[in-house]
Amino acid sequence: MRAANLFAKFMLELAALAAFAFWGSTIASGIAAVVIAIAAPFVMAVLWGWFAAPRAKRRLPLPARVPFELGVFALATVALVAASSTLAAVVFASAVLINAALLTVFGQWEA
């Protein structure tokens, strides 16, 4: 169960990337949509890699990292709503909340 929960967190990170890409593709048209759809998840991945990834050199301490991670997931949820995917946003946010609760119960925030 513990390994499955960490796998779920990784899948949520990938889903957040997809949400940012989808949002980027909906807020513009033509080449601008392509650029934003690539840039938005790229920025998220870079920030996550700098501040939240387990092997990050600048990994935030736990009291700052948890809000950072949850903030990224919240922004991905907002991006889905902004892209008119309310159902996807609700499903994503629900999965994030369940995962966060299990990370807390299992003491996995440091993983």
C-alpha positions in Angstrom: 0.0 0.0 0.0 2.8 2.4 0.8 4.6 1.8 -2.5 1.3 2.2 -4.3 0.8 5.6 -2.6 4.2 6.9 -3.7 3.5 5.6 -7.2 0.2 7.5 -7.1 2.0 10.7 -6.1 4.3 10.3 -9.1 1.3 9.8 -11.3 -0.3 12.9 -9.9 2.9 14.9 -10.7 2.6 13.6 -14.3 -1.1 14.5 -14.4 -0.2 18.0 -13.2 2.2 18.3 -16.1 -0.6 17.2 -18.5 -3.0 19.6 -16.9 -0.7 22.6 -17.5 -0.1 21.4 -21.1 -3.8 21.1 -21.7 -4.5 24.5 -20.2 -1.7 26.0 -22.3 -3.2 24.6 -25.5 -6.6 26.1 -24.7 -5.8 29.7 -23.9 -4.4 30.6 -27.3 -4.5 29.4 -30.9 -1.9 28.5 -33.5 1.7 28.6 -32.6 1.0 30.5 -29.4 -1.0 27.5 -28.1 1.9 25.2 -28.9 4.4 27.4 -27.2 2.3 27.8 -24.0 1.4 24.1 -24.0 5.1 23.3 -23.9 6.3 26.2 -21.7 3.8 25.8 -18.9 4.6 22.2 -18.0 8.3 22.9 -18.6 8.3 25.7 -16.0 6.4 23.4 -13.5 8.9 20.6 -14.1 11.9 22.9 -13.6 10.5 24.3 -10.3 9.5 20.9 -9.1 13.0 19.6 -9.9 14.7 22.4 -8.1 12.5 22.5 -5.0 10.5 19.3 -4.5 12.3 16.4 -6.2 13.8 13.9 -3.8 17.3 14.4 -5.2 17.1 18.2 -5.6 20.1 20.1 -4.4 17.8 23.0 -3.3 15.0 20.8 -1.9 12.9 22.8 0.4 12.6 21.7 4.0 9.5 19.7 4.7 7.4 22.6 6.3 7.9 24.6 3.1 7.9 21.8 0.6 4.5 20.4 1.5 2.7 23.7 0.8 4.8 24.1 -2.4 3.8 20.7 -3.7 0.1 21.2 -2.8 0.3 24.6 -4.4 1.5 23.1 -7.6 -1.4 20.6 -7.5 -3.8 23.4 -6.7 -2.6 25.4 -9.7 -3.0 22.3 -11.9 -6.6 22.0 -10.6 -7.2 25.7 -11.4 -5.7 25.2 -14.9 -8.2 22.3 -15.5 -11.1 24.5 -14.5 -9.8 27.3 -16.7 -9.6 24.9 -19.6 -13.3 24.0 -19.0 -12.6 20.6 -17.6 -14.4 20.8 -14.3 -14.9 17.1 -13.9 -11.2 16.4 -14.5 -10.4 19.1 -12.0 -12.7 17.6 -9.3 -11.2 14.1 -9.9 -7.7 15.4 -9.9 -8.2 17.4 -6.7 -9.9 14.5 -5.0 -7.0 12.2 -5.9 -4.5 14.8 -4.6 -6.4 15.1 -1.3 -6.5 11.3 -0.8 -2.9 11.0 -1.7 -1.9 13.8 0.7 -3.9 12.2 3.5 -2.2 8.9 2.9 1.3 10.5 2.7 0.6 11.9 6.1 -0.8 8.7 7.6 2.2 6.6 6.2 4.8 9.3 7.1 5.9 9.5 3.4 6.3 13.2 2.9 10.1 12.8 3.1 10.1 10.3 0.3 
